């Protein structure tokens, strides 16, 4: 029984480590303004890049991060240039997504 309990605990450790950080929308807004608003417009209303406000509520952290790192959306659409690939920290991704999800 002890071995089974230890095995279950050991299997759960990667799940705990894989949890995304909690995003801070206020920090995400500042980050967006510095890195994204030039193309996606003020409050993500659109510009050179598409409107993001009100469009990311169902996105997961993992899908959002992968999209910005690889330029391929979770539904396998390739983002068009001039969209760049980004290598932000997990906290920066979480803050940015939190901000974008706060927009209507």
Buried (B, 14 or more C-beta within 10 A) or exposed (E): EEEEEEEEEEEEEEEEEEEBBEBBBEBBBBBBEEBBBEBBBEBBEBBEBBBBBEBBEEBEBEBBBBBBEEBEBEEEEEBEEEBEEBEBEEBBBBBBBBBBBBBE
